[in-house]
Amino acid sequence: MRCGARHAYYLRTPTSQRVLSFKQILIHALRSDAAVKAAHYAASITPNAVFHVVSVIPTHRSRYPLNSLLTDVFRRAAEEAVHEVELALMGRGVLTVRKALLAGRPAEELLKYVRRYGIDLIVLTASPASGSPGRLAGSVAREVADASPKPVLICMPGAPPPPGRVSRIATYIEAGARDAAGRAAGFLRLAEGPVSVKLACVGGGEDCLRVERVLRGLGNVARVDAAPSGRPLGGGPAEVAEAVAELAAGCEVLTLCLDRGFRGYGEAVVARSPVPTALV
């Protein structure tokens, strides 16, 4: 089965049927190979977007001079991280990059920036927690994914090298999720197209058919391969994660729309997914 993305506006020209998008994408810049890889993935989905490369300098209150030295170290690391991600985006042909250094609690500052600048997609990196299968290390990705009003794309260190252009997207939807069709279609519109979608929609017949009809009607979706519906999500987070990983095999990005939220199920899927995961 062949294996499609969300935006603010899109137009389709009658002659070329090309999807033209105008979007704002935030990339949380860290000094890591995963952050550079995440930038490559974001640019391969929608290279014509405006990219906001943002790093957050943690703040610490202290009476001791060492605190200012630490702040300087964090600032230099943040500046280098932003520069590395900027170079990666420019290497992919991205034309517009806006850079920002913030200070405070990373999750809080990123969410404030999202609201202030009308961001359409947040791109983060995360690592699996050692000794805790199905959990992510750290709290930034977990907190942002839990509270974000916009889709979040999370790239793990083990993700394969990004393609030149994303053309195969797996979409896994729990039919009970609120506005599942709209949320899935919103993210799929991010892709420049044409894209093929590998769809699994479980837990509700009519809802699943509605999702499939909406996705087939998108201008940038060339093909939808729908897996048999009605298969339960499996019960626990581990079973759900295994089923989703199977669906995502052979695709380049996974989109996930669950009724049960990020903590537990969504977190387990991200930790297990073989490709970057977009929570919509």
N, C-alpha and C positions, 0 to 999 in steps of 0.2 A: 504494500500500500504506500502510496506517496503521501508525503505529508503536505502561512499567512499572517497584521498588527494594529493602534488607537491614535487619534489626532484631533487637532482643533478644527481644521478645515480641510476639505479635499475637493478637487475639481477633476473632471474627466473630459478630455478634449475629444470631440467626435471623430477626428481623423486618426489619431494614434491610439486612442483608448488608454493613454498613459495617465496614471494617477499622480496628480500634483499636490503636494502636501506642504503645509506651513505649520511647523510644530516647534515646541520648546522642550528640550531634553536636558535633564540634569544628570551629571555623572559625579558621584562622590569619589574624589581623587585620594588615593592612598599610595604609599610607596610600596607597590607590590606588582608582580607580574600579572596577577589576577585583575588588577584595576586597568592595566593596559589592555589586557585581553577583553575585558568588558567594554572598553571604549571601541575596540575593533568590532565587536558584535553589534553595538548600538549603531555604529556608522554603516555596517553592512545591512541593517534593517532599513534605515532611513537616512541616507547621507545628506539629504537636502535640508535637514533640520537645523535649527539654531541650537548649538550645544553650550550648556552652562557647566563649566568645570569648576567644582566647588570643593574646597577642603576646609575642615573645621579644626581650629586649634583648641584643644581642651584647656579650660581655665582652672586654676587651682588657687585657692585663697591661703595665703601663708604669711607669717611675719618675717620669714627668713629670706636672705638674699638669694638662696639657691632657687627659689621659685622663679625669679626673673630669668635666671640662667636656663632653667627648664623650658620656660616659655620661648626663649630665643631658639632653643634646639627644636622645639615643636614647630615654630614658625618656619625655620629653614627646611625642615622635612616636608611641611605642607607646600611650600613654594616649589620644591623639587618635584613633589608628586603632581602638582598641577601642570608643571612644565612637561613632564613625561607623558601625561595623558593628552595634553595639547599637541605634542609632536605626533603621537599615535593617530589622532584625529586628522591632522593635516596630511599625514601620510596616506590616509584613506580618501583624500580629496574633499574633506569637509571645508566649507568656505567661511562659516561664521562660528567663532568660538569666543565665548565670554567667560572671563575668569573671575573668581571671587575667593577671598580668604575670610572665613568667619571665625568667631570665638565663642565658646560656650559648650554646652552639652551637644554632641554631634547630632543625635536624633532630633532634638528640639529645633536646632538651628536649620537643619535641612528641611524640616517640615514648614518652618516659617518662610524659608526661601521659596519653597514650592508655591505657597499661597501668594506671596508677594509678586512673583514674576509669571504666574500662570503656567507653571510647568505641566506638561502633558505626560511625561514618562520619567521615572526615577530609576537610575541605573546604579546598583550597589554590588559590592563583592562580599562574600562570606566564606567561612571555612567550617568544615564539620568539627564538632566538639570531640576531642579525644576521649575515648572511653564512654561516650554517650551517643550511641547510634540514633539517628533521627533528630539530633539537636544541632544547632549552629553555635559556634564559638562566638563570644562577645554578644553585645546587645543592640548595636546600631541597626543592623539589618532587621532583626526581630521587631524592634520598636517602630521603625519606619513602616515596615510591611503591615504591622498591626493597625497603625493609625492613619496611613496615607489615604487621601481622597482620590489619588490617581494610581494608575498601574505602576507596579514596581518590577523591574527586571533584575534578578539576582544571578550573578555569575560565580560559580565555584572554581577553585584552582584547577580541578581535574577536567574542566570542560575542554573539548577538542579545539584545535585551531579554528578561528572564525572563517567562514566562507567569504568569497568575494562579494556575494549578495545573498541574503537569506531568501530562500525560495520554497522551503519545506518546513511547515510549522504544525506541530501537534497541539491539539486543543482538547482538554479534558474538562468536562462540565458536569457538575452535579445538578440535576434538573430542579431541585428545590431551591437553588441559589437565587436570590433576588435579582430580577432583570438579567438572567444569565445570557440571553441572546444579545442584548444590548452591550453588555460588558465584553463579551467575546468579540463581537463585531467591532467595537470601539478600538480594541487593541490591534485587531487584524488590519484595520485601515492604515496603521502606521507603515506597513510594508510598501515599498515602492511598486511592487508587483512586476510580473504576475507571480502568484504564489499558489502552491498546492497545500491543502489542509487535510490532515489526518485527524478525524473527529471521533471522539467517544463521548457520548452523552448518556448518562445513566440515571435510573431511578424514576422516570416518568415519560410515558409514551408521547403524549401530545406536546409536552414541553420540549422534548427532544426533537420532534419533527419541526417545531417552530424555530429552534436554533439552527437546524440544518437549512431550512428555507432562507433564513436571514443571511447566513454565511454564503450560500450560493448566489445571493443577489448582490454581493459586494463587487464593485467594479474592478478591484485588483485581485480577486480570487479566481483563478483559472479552473480549479478542480477541488472537489470535496469528496474524500473517501470516508464514508461513515461506517464505523464499526457497528456490529449488532448491538442494539440498545437493550436495556433491562438488566444488565449485569450489575450487581450491587457493588458498592465501593469496597466491600471486603471486611468491614468491621472496624479494625484498629488502624492506627497510623502506619504501622509497618506494612500491612496488607495493601493499603491504599498506595503507599509509596512504591511498592513492587509493581502494582498494576500500571501505574503512571509511567514508571521507568520503561516498562515493556512497550507502552504506546509510543514513547518518545524515541525509541530506537530507530535510527535512520533519518531522523529529522534534525533540524539545526537549532530550533527554539521550541520550548514547550510553553503553552499558555494554560493557566489553571484557574478555574472558577468553582470554588467550593462554598457550600452553604455553612460549613462548620468553622470558617475563619482560618487564620494563619497558624496560631499556636496549636501545636499538636499535629494536625493533618497537613497543613500547608508547610510547616517547618520540616516535617519528615519527608515530604515530597521534594523540597528544594535540596535537602541534604543527600537524597538518593538519586536525583535526576542526572542522567548522563549529559545533559545539555543545559544552557542557561534557562531559567524558569521565569516567566512573567506572571505575576499574580494580578488578576484583573477583578 
